[in-house]
Amino acid sequence: MSERAVRAARRVDVAAAGVLTPLQRAGLFLSRVWAWAFLGLMALFFVAAVPLSTGGAVNFLTVRNSQNILVAIVPVLLLGLGQTFVIIAAGIDLSVGWVMSLASVLSALAIRDSYDAGLPLFPAVVLGLLAAVAGAAFVGFVNGVVIAKLKVPAFIVTLGTSFIVRGVAYLMSENTTVIGLPAGVRAYGNDALVYLVGGPGGGIYFLARPELSGAMLRRMDILLPWPVIMTAAVVAWAMFLLHRTRFGRHTFAIGGNMDAAIRAGIPVDRHIVALYMLSAATSGVAGFLSTLRYTAGSAVIGDPLLLSSIAAVIIGGVSMSGGSGAIVGTVIGALIIAVLTTGLVMLNVDAFWQFIVVGTVVIVAVLIDQSRDLIMGRPKGGVRR
């Protein structure tokens, strides 16, 4: 090991043991102050600016609006979960958006064709989920093998794969939306665990959507839609996998110092393949849930979500240098983006200003992360995967 690597390893050991120099303590404190100040400004925007400009907090802080935000972040968060694992290992996956689109097409075709062949609705939906995840995981396997075994930079591999997957999605969907799914599919993507009906004669209903009409129907709020519950389960599983298992520890080790991970006996190549399969699989789940929500498969549904998913990961505090990050941070990042865009829509801000605001937020988050790296002396993770 080189002298530079030894010094970097010593810095990591000192930081892990909690023994920091005064300069490092000051830098860590400053980065936290910046982060909390940034989140405080966002909270001020959510709680004050938006409600006051729209005539009162009731217009923004409502159950219905909250549920709309949760449903909106489902695909961004699922794509971001996979990106979190890959970026912590000092990599990136630029194919997740089009993998989601391919998974949407695959699941729609599987559900439609199996149901038309006589399979009951629920098994057909399960088959659609398996088709989406399996097809997506295969793309991730190809990405991982080329990156790990052939040593091609991840940026190039996943960028090229995104074009290939885009073409396959168009071919399989015949360049149109896959329709003709059974009507019952819509219930899986739009029904919820709990329904709340306010006002006189209202109440709480579990599992089954109440038969309402007129004013009663307008007072009904959907709580915990099934896609949100499924996403919450995936988030909980990802948190356990990253923070409580050997797989997660190996991911942090590879991102922190790849040379050290290799010397420690970690099967780096095999682990990288698994990471890219995981990233693609979560995109497959996102594509499947999209099919259920819209009762159709779209070959372009994931295209606009790639940059939003990466933004959520960066805003959530995952270091682009690798070796640091948390699933909770990605969840918070996705929520910040969703609330920002929702608030800007309620402010009647033009769409292009929304991109400017989100981009500014991303840059500020990266500056916070880079300043912490500079002061703390976090080592880079070797060759970027």
N, C-alpha and C positions, 0 to 999 in steps of 0.2 A: 504494500500500500504506500502511496506517495506521501510525502510530508504534508502536503496540502490536505489530503484526505484525512490524515491522522488529526490535524488541527480541527478540521470540520467535525470529525467524530467526537473529539473532546468537547467542542462547543455544545453538541447535542447532548452528551452525557451530563455536562454541567447544568444545562437547561432542564433536562429530565429530572435531575436530582433537586431542582429548586434553588440551586446556588447561582445567582445571577449577579453580575457586576452592577454597580450603581447606574452606569450608562444604559445597560440592558433593561434594568428595572424602569428607568425613566422612559425609555423607548416603548416598552410594553404598556406602561401606563398611558402614554400619549396616544398610542394606537387605539387603546380601549376608549379613551375620551373621544377621539375622533369618531369611532364607530357608534358610541352611544349618542353623540351629538347628531350624527347623521340619522340614526333611527328616531331620535326625538323630533327632528324636522319633518320626517315622514309622518310621524304620529300627529304632529300639529296640522299637517295638510289634511290627513284623514278626518280628524275630529273637528277641526275648526273651519278651515278654508272651504272645503266642499259643502258642508251643511249650511254655512252662512250664505254662500253664493247661490244656493238652490232653495232657500226659503225655510230652512230648519233642519235639525238633525234627523227628523223622522224620514226625510227623503233619502238619506244615505244609510243610516244605521237601522235598517229594518231586517226582519227575518228573511224576507224574500230576496232582498238584495244580497244578504250574506250568503244565502244558498246559491244564488247565481254566480257569485265570486268563486265559491268552492267548486261548482261544476266547471267553471271556466278554467281553473288552474289544473284540473285533472290531467290533461295530456301534457302540459308543460312540466308538471311535477314528475310524472312518470318518465318522461325523457330525461329530466334533470337527475333523477335517481341514478340511472345508468351512467350518466356523465360524471356524477360525483365520484363513483368508484374509479372510473378511468382517469379522471383528472388528478385524484389523490395519488394514483400510481404514476403521475407525470406523463399522461397521455392525453388524447382527445379523440372524439368520435364525431366526425362530420356527416355520418350517414344516417343518424337516428331519425331525422325527419322523413326521409324517403323510405326507411325501413318501416316506420309507422304506416305510411301510405300503402306499402306492399302488404303489410299485415291486415290492413282494413279490407283490401281486395280479397286476400286469401280467406279471411274469416267470412266475408259475405258470400263468396262462391261456395265455401264448405257448408254454410248453413242452408243456403238456397237449394243446392243440389241434393244434399242429404235429406232435407225435408220433402223435396219433390219425389225422392225415391222411397218415401214411406216412413222415414225415421221420425219419431215423436219430437216435439219442439225442444224440450229441455236437452235431450241427448244431442240434437242437432246444434244447439247453442254451445254445448261443451265441446263438440267436435270443431266448431268454429274457433273457439279459444285455443284448442290444441294446434290447429292449423296455423293460426296467427303466430303463436309463440314458437312453434317448431320452425316455421319458415324464417322468422326473424333471427332465431338463434343460429340457424345455418349461415346466414349472412355474417353474423358476429364471429362464427367459427372461422370463416374464410378471412375476415379482417385480422383476427388474432394470429392465425397461422402465418400469414404473409408478413405481419409486423414482427412477430417473435422469431420466426425461423429464418426468414429471408432478410431481416434487418432493414426493411424499408420504412421510412418515417411514417408515423401514424397519420399525419396530416395528408400526405399524398395518397396513402392506401384508402383511407375512409372517404376522401374526396372522390377518388376514382370509383369506389364502390357505390357512392351515392348516385352517380350517373348510370351505372349498370342497373341498380335496383329501380331507378326511375323508369328505365326502358322496359324492364320486366313487368313492372306494375302497369304500365300503359298497355303492354301486349296482353297481359292476362285479363285486363278489364276492357280490352278492345277500344281503348281511348274514350271510354264513357263511364258513367256511374253505374255500378253494379246494383240493379234494382230487382224487384220481384221476390224479396224476402217475405216470409210469413208475417202477418200483421202482429202476432203475439210477441215478436222480437222487440217491438217498441217498448213493451212493458218492462223488459229487463234493463233497458237503457234509460228510462225516464221515470219509472215508479220509484217509491222510496220506502224506507222502514217506518217512518212516522209522518202523519199528516195533521196539521193544526188548522182548525177552522175557528176564527175569532168571532166575537160578537154574539148576539142572542142565538140560541139554538146550536152553537158551535161546540167544539170539543176536540179531543185528541183521538186519532184513529191509528191503529198499528197494522202494518203489513198490507192491508187492502185499501185501495183508493176509495173514498166514500162516493156514493152516487149523488152528486149535487148539481144544481143548475142555478142560473141567474145570479142574484146577489150573493148567495151562499158560496157559489163556485169562485167568485172574485175574492172572497175573504179567505180562501183556502191557501195555506202555505205548505210547501213540500219541505220536510225536514229529512236530512240524511238520505239523499238519493243513493240507489245501489251503486252507481259508479264511484261515488265519493267513499262509500264504505269499503268497496274493493280496493280503492287506492290507499285508504288508511291502513288496510291489512298489508298491502305491499310495502308501505312506508315502515310499518312496525317490523316486518320481516327484514327489510334493508337495514334498519337501525341495529337489530340484533346481529345480523351478519357482519356489519362493519365494525361494531364496537364490542362485541362479546364473543367473537370466534377467532380461531387461528387464521381463517381466511382474511378477516379484516386486519389482523396484525401484520400479516404478510403484505397486504396492500399498502399499509402505511410504511412498512420497511422498504419496499421497492421504490416508493415515491421519495422517501427520505434520503436514501443512498443506495442506488442499485448495485454498485460494486460490493458494498458491505452485505447486501442481501444475498448476493451470489456466494460470497465467502461464508455466509452463515448457513448455507445449504438449502436455501429456499428455492424451489423449482420455478425460477422466474419465468421462463418461456411458457410453461404450462399454465402458470397463474395469469399471465397476460392474455392467453387464449380464453381462459375462463372469464376474465373481466370483460372482454369484448363480446362474448356470448351473453353475459349478464346484461350489458348495456343494450344489446339488440333485443333481448327478451322483454325487458321493461317497455321498449318501444312497441313490441308486438302486443303487449297488453293494452297499451294506449290505442293502437289501431283497432283492436277488438272492441274496446269500449266505445270508440267513435262509431263503429258499425252499428252497435246496439242503440246508441243515442239517436242516430239519423236514419236507422233502418235502411242503410245502403252502404256500399263500399266505394270509397273514393281513392283514386290514384294520386291525388294532390293534397289530401287533407293535412299531411304532416309537413309540407314544404315551408310554411311560414313559421313553424314552431322551433326550428333548430336554434336560431340565435336567441330566442326567448329562453330556451332551456339552458343554454350556456350562460346567459345573463343571470338567471336564477341561481345557478351554482356559484358564480363569482360574487354576486351580491350577498349570498349566504355565507361567505367567508372561506370557501375552499380555495386554497392557494394554487395558482397556476404553475408554481414551481414544483408542486407535488409534496406529499408527505404530511399534509395538514388539511383538515376539513371535518364536517359532520353532516349527517342527514338532516338534523334539525335545522341547520343553517340553510340547506337547500329548500326546505319547506317554507322557511321565513322569506327567503328570496323570491320564491314563486308567489307567495301571498303579497309581497310588496309590489311586484310587477302587476298582479291582478288588480289590487286596490288602486294603484296609480292610474292604470288605464281606465278603470271604471270611473274613478273620480274625475279624470280629465274629460271623459264622455259626458258626465253629468254637468261639467262646467261648459259644455258646448265648445270645447277646444278642438280645433281642426286636427285630423288624424296625423298629419306630418309632425305636429308638435309633440304628439305622444311618443313618436320614435326618438325625437330629440331629448325629451325628458328621460326616457328609459336609458338611452345611451349615456347621458350625463351621469345617471345613477351608477351605471356599470363602471365608468371611468373613476368615479370617486371611490367605489369599493376596491378597485384594483390599486389605486394609490394608497389606500389604507393598508392593504395587504403588502405591497412592495415596501412601504416605509417600515413596517414591522420586520420584514425579511432583512432589510438593510441594517437596521439597528441590532436585531437579535443575531444576525450572522447565520441564518438558516442555510445549510448547504443545499446545493442543487442535487437532483437525483440522478446524476450521470447522464447517459444518453436518453433523450426524451423519446418516449414511446408513443 
